[in-house]
Amino acid sequence: QVQLVQSGGGLVQPGGSLRLSCAASGSIGIIYAMAWYRQAPGKERELVATISNSGLTNYPDSVKGRFTISRENANNTVHLQMNSLKPEDTAVYYCNLDLRRTTDWSRRHYWGQGTQVTVSS
């Protein structure tokens, strides 16, 4: 079993900052990438940041320059530092783990429970 436990989130004013964390535990296997997604009410889930096992990061234009994804390999934890937050960043944020299980060598994705980020004045 693989579990992703998220922490952080909350209410911040526009222009503020927030840091999200996600810790993976269990039979992790081989990690290909970790990522953050978000989903606003009435919207589809969208990718906001990803980091590969080599440390390569990727961001959509909507968050580029404001969000930073980082990884702690020792405890399989991924962080999302969010700066210069805007009201349109308001959403439920989910961490995602892309891995290959060593039990059957299947490629799997696992999701955190989600955490609310609200940007409002």
Stockholm file with secondary structure:
# STOCKHOLM 1.0

chainA/1-121         QVQLVQSGGGLVQPGGSLRLSCAASGSIGIIYAMAWYRQAPGKERELVATISNSGLTNYPDSVKGRFTISRENANNTVHLQMNSLKPEDTAVYYCNLDLRRTTDWSRRHYWGQGTQVTVSS
#=GR chainA/1-121 SS CEEEEEECCEEECTTCCEEEEEEEEESCCEEEEEEEEEECTTSCCEEEEEEETTCCEECCTTTTTTEEEEEEGGGTEEEEEECSCCGGGCEEEEEEEEEECTTTCCEEEEECCCEEEEECC
#=GC SS_cons         CEEEEEECCEEECTTCCEEEEEEEEESCCEEEEEEEEEECTTSCCEEEEEEETTCCEECCTTTTTTEEEEEEGGGTEEEEEECSCCGGGCEEEEEEEEEECTTTCCEEEEECCCEEEEECC
//
